[in-house]
Amino acid sequence: MRFVIGLLLWTLLLVLAWPLALLILVLWPLLWLLSIPFRIVGTLMEALLALVRAVLFLPARLLGGDAR
């Protein structure tokens, strides 16, 4: 569904401002490649925060705390 909405928006942009739509079509793969390192860093930070949370809550879980 997200792809269809993006395609419809791009088609609307193509009708209204075709040079901008073509520029976006050419630059989109480059922007996607530039975003890969940020996705990797985001995933690593999420994993690190999950590890810290697990370590901090370990004593409570060992003592029988509420495991919601």
Gaussian input, Z-matrix of N, CA and C with variables (Angstrom, degrees):
# hf/3-21g

backbone

0 1
 N
 C     1     B1
 C     2     B2     1     A1
 N     3     B3     2     A2     1     D1
 C     4     B4     3     A3     2     D2
 C     5     B5     4     A4     3     D3
 N     6     B6     5     A5     4     D4
 C     7     B7     6     A6     5     D5
 C     8     B8     7     A7     6     D6
 N     9     B9     8     A8     7     D7
 C    10    B10     9     A9     8     D8
 C    11    B11    10    A10     9     D9
 N    12    B12    11    A11    10    D10
 C    13    B13    12    A12    11    D11
 C    14    B14    13    A13    12    D12
 N    15    B15    14    A14    13    D13
 C    16    B16    15    A15    14    D14
 C    17    B17    16    A16    15    D15
 N    18    B18    17    A17    16    D16
 C    19    B19    18    A18    17    D17
 C    20    B20    19    A19    18    D18
 N    21    B21    20    A20    19    D19
 C    22    B22    21    A21    20    D20
 C    23    B23    22    A22    21    D21
 N    24    B24    23    A23    22    D22
 C    25    B25    24    A24    23    D23
 C    26    B26    25    A25    24    D24
 N    27    B27    26    A26    25    D25
 C    28    B28    27    A27    26    D26
 C    29    B29    28    A28    27    D27
 N    30    B30    29    A29    28    D28
 C    31    B31    30    A30    29    D29
 C    32    B32    31    A31    30    D30
 N    33    B33    32    A32    31    D31
 C    34    B34    33    A33    32    D32
 C    35    B35    34    A34    33    D33
 N    36    B36    35    A35    34    D34
 C    37    B37    36    A36    35    D35
 C    38    B38    37    A37    36    D36
 N    39    B39    38    A38    37    D37
 C    40    B40    39    A39    38    D38
 C    41    B41    40    A40    39    D39
 N    42    B42    41    A41    40    D40
 C    43    B43    42    A42    41    D41
 C    44    B44    43    A43    42    D42
 N    45    B45    44    A44    43    D43
 C    46    B46    45    A45    44    D44
 C    47    B47    46    A46    45    D45
 N    48    B48    47    A47    46    D46
 C    49    B49    48    A48    47    D47
 C    50    B50    49    A49    48    D48
 N    51    B51    50    A50    49    D49
 C    52    B52    51    A51    50    D50
 C    53    B53    52    A52    51    D51
 N    54    B54    53    A53    52    D52
 C    55    B55    54    A54    53    D53
 C    56    B56    55    A55    54    D54
 N    57    B57    56    A56    55    D55
 C    58    B58    57    A57    56    D56
 C    59    B59    58    A58    57    D57
 N    60    B60    59    A59    58    D58
 C    61    B61    60    A60    59    D59
 C    62    B62    61    A61    60    D60
 N    63    B63    62    A62    61    D61
 C    64    B64    63    A63    62    D62
 C    65    B65    64    A64    63    D63
 N    66    B66    65    A65    64    D64
 C    67    B67    66    A66    65    D65
 C    68    B68    67    A67    66    D66
 N    69    B69    68    A68    67    D67
 C    70    B70    69    A69    68    D68
 C    71    B71    70    A70    69    D69
 N    72    B72    71    A71    70    D70
 C    73    B73    72    A72    71    D71
 C    74    B74    73    A73    72    D72
 N    75    B75    74    A74    73    D73
 C    76    B76    75    A75    74    D74
 C    77    B77    76    A76    75    D75
 N    78    B78    77    A77    76    D76
 C    79    B79    78    A78    77    D77
 C    80    B80    79    A79    78    D78
 N    81    B81    80    A80    79    D79
 C    82    B82    81    A81    80    D80
 C    83    B83    82    A82    81    D81
 N    84    B84    83    A83    82    D82
 C    85    B85    84    A84    83    D83
 C    86    B86    85    A85    84    D84
 N    87    B87    86    A86    85    D85
 C    88    B88    87    A87    86    D86
 C    89    B89    88    A88    87    D87
 N    90    B90    89    A89    88    D88
 C    91    B91    90    A90    89    D89
 C    92    B92    91    A91    90    D90
 N    93    B93    92    A92    91    D91
 C    94    B94    93    A93    92    D92
 C    95    B95    94    A94    93    D93
 N    96    B96    95    A95    94    D94
 C    97    B97    96    A96    95    D95
 C    98    B98    97    A97    96    D96
 N    99    B99    98    A98    97    D97
 C   100   B100    99    A99    98    D98
 C   101   B101   100   A100    99    D99
 N   102   B102   101   A101   100   D100
 C   103   B103   102   A102   101   D101
 C   104   B104   103   A103   102   D102
 N   105   B105   104   A104   103   D103
 C   106   B106   105   A105   104   D104
 C   107   B107   106   A106   105   D105
 N   108   B108   107   A107   106   D106
 C   109   B109   108   A108   107   D107
 C   110   B110   109   A109   108   D108
 N   111   B111   110   A110   109   D109
 C   112   B112   111   A111   110   D110
 C   113   B113   112   A112   111   D111
 N   114   B114   113   A113   112   D112
 C   115   B115   114   A114   113   D113
 C   116   B116   115   A115   114   D114
 N   117   B117   116   A116   115   D115
 C   118   B118   117   A117   116   D116
 C   119   B119   118   A118   117   D117
 N   120   B120   119   A119   118   D118
 C   121   B121   120   A120   119   D119
 C   122   B122   121   A121   120   D120
 N   123   B123   122   A122   121   D121
 C   124   B124   123   A123   122   D122
 C   125   B125   124   A124   123   D123
 N   126   B126   125   A125   124   D124
 C   127   B127   126   A126   125   D125
 C   128   B128   127   A127   126   D126
 N   129   B129   128   A128   127   D127
 C   130   B130   129   A129   128   D128
 C   131   B131   130   A130   129   D129
 N   132   B132   131   A131   130   D130
 C   133   B133   132   A132   131   D131
 C   134   B134   133   A133   132   D132
 N   135   B135   134   A134   133   D133
 C   136   B136   135   A135   134   D134
 C   137   B137   136   A136   135   D135
 N   138   B138   137   A137   136   D136
 C   139   B139   138   A138   137   D137
 C   140   B140   139   A139   138   D138
 N   141   B141   140   A140   139   D139
 C   142   B142   141   A141   140   D140
 C   143   B143   142   A142   141   D141
 N   144   B144   143   A143   142   D142
 C   145   B145   144   A144   143   D143
 C   146   B146   145   A145   144   D144
 N   147   B147   146   A146   145   D145
 C   148   B148   147   A147   146   D146
 C   149   B149   148   A148   147   D147
 N   150   B150   149   A149   148   D148
 C   151   B151   150   A150   149   D149
 C   152   B152   151   A151   150   D150
 N   153   B153   152   A152   151   D151
 C   154   B154   153   A153   152   D152
 C   155   B155   154   A154   153   D153
 N   156   B156   155   A155   154   D154
 C   157   B157   156   A156   155   D155
 C   158   B158   157   A157   156   D156
 N   159   B159   158   A158   157   D157
 C   160   B160   159   A159   158   D158
 C   161   B161   160   A160   159   D159
 N   162   B162   161   A161   160   D160
 C   163   B163   162   A162   161   D161
 C   164   B164   163   A163   162   D162
 N   165   B165   164   A164   163   D163
 C   166   B166   165   A165   164   D164
 C   167   B167   166   A166   165   D165
 N   168   B168   167   A167   166   D166
 C   169   B169   168   A168   167   D167
 C   170   B170   169   A169   168   D168
 N   171   B171   170   A170   169   D169
 C   172   B172   171   A171   170   D170
 C   173   B173   172   A172   171   D171
 N   174   B174   173   A173   172   D172
 C   175   B175   174   A174   173   D173
 C   176   B176   175   A175   174   D174
 N   177   B177   176   A176   175   D175
 C   178   B178   177   A177   176   D176
 C   179   B179   178   A178   177   D177
 N   180   B180   179   A179   178   D178
 C   181   B181   180   A180   179   D179
 C   182   B182   181   A181   180   D180
 N   183   B183   182   A182   181   D181
 C   184   B184   183   A183   182   D182
 C   185   B185   184   A184   183   D183
 N   186   B186   185   A185   184   D184
 C   187   B187   186   A186   185   D185
 C   188   B188   187   A187   186   D186
 N   189   B189   188   A188   187   D187
 C   190   B190   189   A189   188   D188
 C   191   B191   190   A190   189   D189
 N   192   B192   191   A191   190   D190
 C   193   B193   192   A192   191   D191
 C   194   B194   193   A193   192   D192
 N   195   B195   194   A194   193   D193
 C   196   B196   195   A195   194   D194
 C   197   B197   196   A196   195   D195
 N   198   B198   197   A197   196   D196
 C   199   B199   198   A198   197   D197
 C   200   B200   199   A199   198   D198
 N   201   B201   200   A200   199   D199
 C   202   B202   201   A201   200   D200
 C   203   B203   202   A202   201   D201

   B1=1.4442
   B2=1.5312
   B3=1.3212
   B4=1.4658
   B5=1.5308
   B6=1.3356
   B7=1.4614
   B8=1.5291
   B9=1.3151
   B10=1.4647
   B11=1.5237
   B12=1.3157
   B13=1.4705
   B14=1.5242
   B15=1.3281
   B16=1.4658
   B17=1.5142
   B18=1.3250
   B19=1.4562
   B20=1.5282
   B21=1.3328
   B22=1.4637
   B23=1.5237
   B24=1.3337
   B25=1.4633
   B26=1.5237
   B27=1.3420
   B28=1.4596
   B29=1.5304
   B30=1.3366
   B31=1.4649
   B32=1.5275
   B33=1.3226
   B34=1.4658
   B35=1.5299
   B36=1.3198
   B37=1.4600
   B38=1.5294
   B39=1.3228
   B40=1.4673
   B41=1.5261
   B42=1.3172
   B43=1.4605
   B44=1.5313
   B45=1.3212
   B46=1.4658
   B47=1.5324
   B48=1.3253
   B49=1.4724
   B50=1.5240
   B51=1.3248
   B52=1.4560
   B53=1.5276
   B54=1.3427
   B55=1.4775
   B56=1.5346
   B57=1.3176
   B58=1.4666
   B59=1.5205
   B60=1.3192
   B61=1.4680
   B62=1.5215
   B63=1.3180
   B64=1.4656
   B65=1.5251
   B66=1.3315
   B67=1.4597
   B68=1.5325
   B69=1.3116
   B70=1.4689
   B71=1.5199
   B72=1.3236
   B73=1.4648
   B74=1.5235
   B75=1.3250
   B76=1.4693
   B77=1.5303
   B78=1.3306
   B79=1.4665
   B80=1.5286
   B81=1.3332
   B82=1.4701
   B83=1.5326
   B84=1.3445
   B85=1.4793
   B86=1.5304
   B87=1.3266
   B88=1.4665
   B89=1.5287
   B90=1.3312
   B91=1.4597
   B92=1.5236
   B93=1.3239
   B94=1.4615
   B95=1.5335
   B96=1.3345
   B97=1.4675
   B98=1.5257
   B99=1.3276
   B100=1.4621
   B101=1.5264
   B102=1.3241
   B103=1.4651
   B104=1.5284
   B105=1.3289
   B106=1.4672
   B107=1.5307
   B108=1.3340
   B109=1.4720
   B110=1.5362
   B111=1.3255
   B112=1.4605
   B113=1.5309
   B114=1.3244
   B115=1.4652
   B116=1.5244
   B117=1.3308
   B118=1.4672
   B119=1.5219
   B120=1.3261
   B121=1.4691
   B122=1.5305
   B123=1.3203
   B124=1.4646
   B125=1.5177
   B126=1.3197
   B127=1.4628
   B128=1.5227
   B129=1.3234
   B130=1.4640
   B131=1.5237
   B132=1.3337
   B133=1.4695
   B134=1.5262
   B135=1.3270
   B136=1.4593
   B137=1.5297
   B138=1.3267
   B139=1.4592
   B140=1.5204
   B141=1.3306
   B142=1.4597
   B143=1.5252
   B144=1.3145
   B145=1.4665
   B146=1.5303
   B147=1.3212
   B148=1.4615
   B149=1.5254
   B150=1.3341
   B151=1.4637
   B152=1.5222
   B153=1.3310
   B154=1.4694
   B155=1.5221
   B156=1.3283
   B157=1.4640
   B158=1.5328
   B159=1.3333
   B160=1.4658
   B161=1.5226
   B162=1.3270
   B163=1.4681
   B164=1.5257
   B165=1.3288
   B166=1.4658
   B167=1.5203
   B168=1.3192
   B169=1.4624
   B170=1.5260
   B171=1.3238
   B172=1.4646
   B173=1.5292
   B174=1.3367
   B175=1.4728
   B176=1.5301
   B177=1.3034
   B178=1.4642
   B179=1.5303
   B180=1.3043
   B181=1.4597
   B182=1.5298
   B183=1.3471
   B184=1.4612
   B185=1.5229
   B186=1.3324
   B187=1.4555
   B188=1.5268
   B189=1.3080
   B190=1.4674
   B191=1.5165
   B192=1.2941
   B193=1.4613
   B194=1.5216
   B195=1.3161
   B196=1.4510
   B197=1.5226
   B198=1.3411
   B199=1.4684
   B200=1.5220
   B201=1.3118
   B202=1.4662
   B203=1.4691
   A1=110.42
   A2=115.47
   A3=120.12
   A4=111.04
   A5=115.38
   A6=120.23
   A7=110.54
   A8=116.29
   A9=120.44
   A10=110.47
   A11=117.02
   A12=120.49
   A13=110.03
   A14=117.33
   A15=120.56
   A16=112.34
   A17=116.33
   A18=120.33
   A19=111.50
   A20=116.71
   A21=119.94
   A22=111.70
   A23=117.17
   A24=120.19
   A25=111.53
   A26=116.23
   A27=118.92
   A28=110.93
   A29=116.85
   A30=120.32
   A31=110.86
   A32=116.34
   A33=119.94
   A34=110.67
   A35=116.35
   A36=120.22
   A37=110.91
   A38=116.68
   A39=120.47
   A40=110.73
   A41=117.18
   A42=120.61
   A43=110.53
   A44=116.61
   A45=120.19
   A46=113.25
   A47=116.85
   A48=120.43
   A49=108.32
   A50=116.20
   A51=119.52
   A52=114.72
   A53=121.20
   A54=116.98
   A55=112.61
   A56=115.88
   A57=119.38
   A58=111.13
   A59=116.92
   A60=120.75
   A61=111.14
   A62=116.97
   A63=119.55
   A64=111.81
   A65=117.16
   A66=120.64
   A67=110.73
   A68=116.33
   A69=120.01
   A70=110.49
   A71=116.63
   A72=120.50
   A73=111.50
   A74=117.29
   A75=121.07
   A76=111.19
   A77=117.31
   A78=120.32
   A79=113.83
   A80=118.31
   A81=120.22
   A82=113.24
   A83=120.23
   A84=118.93
   A85=113.06
   A86=117.49
   A87=119.94
   A88=111.06
   A89=116.62
   A90=119.71
   A91=111.06
   A92=116.15
   A93=120.06
   A94=110.58
   A95=116.34
   A96=119.61
   A97=111.80
   A98=116.88
   A99=119.63
   A100=112.41
   A101=117.94
   A102=120.37
   A103=113.18
   A104=117.93
   A105=120.27
   A106=112.86
   A107=120.80
   A108=118.86
   A109=112.84
   A110=117.27
   A111=119.56
   A112=111.13
   A113=117.22
   A114=120.01
   A115=110.73
   A116=116.47
   A117=120.41
   A118=110.13
   A119=117.19
   A120=121.01
   A121=110.28
   A122=117.42
   A123=120.73
   A124=111.83
   A125=117.40
   A126=121.09
   A127=110.77
   A128=116.97
   A129=120.53
   A130=111.68
   A131=117.09
   A132=120.08
   A133=110.97
   A134=116.80
   A135=120.13
   A136=110.74
   A137=117.18
   A138=121.23
   A139=111.31
   A140=117.45
   A141=121.27
   A142=110.94
   A143=117.30
   A144=120.19
   A145=111.60
   A146=117.70
   A147=120.61
   A148=110.69
   A149=117.14
   A150=120.76
   A151=111.14
   A152=117.17
   A153=120.83
   A154=110.24
   A155=116.87
   A156=119.91
   A157=110.68
   A158=116.85
   A159=120.08
   A160=111.31
   A161=116.72
   A162=120.13
   A163=110.73
   A164=117.00
   A165=119.78
   A166=112.76
   A167=117.70
   A168=120.42
   A169=113.20
   A170=117.53
   A171=120.29
   A172=112.95
   A173=120.51
   A174=118.25
   A175=112.70
   A176=117.52
   A177=119.75
   A178=111.02
   A179=116.91
   A180=119.29
   A181=111.14
   A182=116.08
   A183=118.50
   A184=111.97
   A185=116.72
   A186=120.17
   A187=113.28
   A188=116.73
   A189=120.27
   A190=113.04
   A191=116.75
   A192=119.65
   A193=111.56
   A194=116.11
   A195=122.04
   A196=109.32
   A197=116.54
   A198=121.93
   A199=109.72
   A200=116.25
   A201=119.74
   A202=109.13
   D1=-39.02
   D2=179.82
   D3=-63.77
   D4=-37.15
   D5=179.06
   D6=-65.60
   D7=-41.34
   D8=-178.74
   D9=-64.84
   D10=-42.56
   D11=178.78
   D12=-64.14
   D13=-43.20
   D14=177.09
   D15=-61.78
   D16=-40.72
   D17=178.39
   D18=-65.21
   D19=-41.12
   D20=177.71
   D21=-65.05
   D22=-40.79
   D23=177.81
   D24=-65.56
   D25=-39.60
   D26=178.75
   D27=-67.10
   D28=-38.26
   D29=177.59
   D30=-64.02
   D31=-40.43
   D32=176.43
   D33=-62.73
   D34=-41.64
   D35=177.25
   D36=-65.39
   D37=-36.72
   D38=177.91
   D39=-62.38
   D40=-37.91
   D41=179.93
   D42=-72.43
   D43=-40.38
   D44=-174.64
   D45=-82.52
   D46=-40.78
   D47=-176.89
   D48=-145.64
   D49=81.86
   D50=-173.02
   D51=-64.59
   D52=-32.65
   D53=177.67
   D54=-64.75
   D55=-38.53
   D56=178.72
   D57=-67.21
   D58=-38.91
   D59=178.88
   D60=-64.49
   D61=-40.66
   D62=178.09
   D63=-69.05
   D64=-35.80
   D65=176.44
   D66=-64.05
   D67=-41.63
   D68=177.22
   D69=-64.65
   D70=-39.83
   D71=179.18
   D72=-61.79
   D73=-36.05
   D74=-179.60
   D75=-78.84
   D76=-39.08
   D77=-174.42
   D78=-84.64
   D79=-16.00
   D80=-176.29
   D81=-57.47
   D82=-46.03
   D83=178.09
   D84=-62.11
   D85=-35.25
   D86=178.53
   D87=-67.11
   D88=-40.93
   D89=177.61
   D90=-65.58
   D91=-36.76
   D92=177.90
   D93=-63.86
   D94=-42.47
   D95=178.57
   D96=-65.35
   D97=-37.33
   D98=178.51
   D99=-69.28
   D100=-24.67
   D101=-178.01
   D102=-82.07
   D103=-14.21
   D104=-177.09
   D105=-59.36
   D106=-46.51
   D107=178.83
   D108=-60.88
   D109=-35.52
   D110=179.18
   D111=-68.62
   D112=-34.79
   D113=175.77
   D114=-65.55
   D115=-40.91
   D116=179.54
   D117=-64.18
   D118=-44.56
   D119=178.79
   D120=-63.24
   D121=-40.68
   D122=178.47
   D123=-62.67
   D124=-41.44
   D125=178.24
   D126=-65.81
   D127=-41.97
   D128=178.78
   D129=-64.46
   D130=-40.33
   D131=178.61
   D132=-65.91
   D133=-39.22
   D134=177.97
   D135=-63.25
   D136=-41.91
   D137=177.99
   D138=-66.20
   D139=-40.00
   D140=178.96
   D141=-64.25
   D142=-43.06
   D143=178.64
   D144=-66.78
   D145=-34.94
   D146=175.71
   D147=-65.70
   D148=-38.47
   D149=177.65
   D150=-65.71
   D151=-44.70
   D152=178.65
   D153=-61.74
   D154=-42.25
   D155=179.25
   D156=-63.54
   D157=-41.57
   D158=179.23
   D159=-63.82
   D160=-40.38
   D161=179.37
   D162=-67.43
   D163=-40.23
   D164=-179.42
   D165=-68.56
   D166=-34.03
   D167=-178.38
   D168=-91.57
   D169=-1.28
   D170=-179.02
   D171=-60.36
   D172=-45.78
   D173=179.53
   D174=-60.48
   D175=-38.91
   D176=179.36
   D177=-66.35
   D178=-38.23
   D179=179.65
   D180=-69.76
   D181=-35.14
   D182=178.62
   D183=-70.35
   D184=-30.38
   D185=178.44
   D186=-87.02
   D187=4.93
   D188=174.55
   D189=87.74
   D190=33.63
   D191=177.55
   D192=-68.83
   D193=170.74
   D194=-179.76
   D195=-67.42
   D196=120.15
   D197=-178.08
   D198=-100.23
   D199=71.97
   D200=-178.58
   D201=-63.96

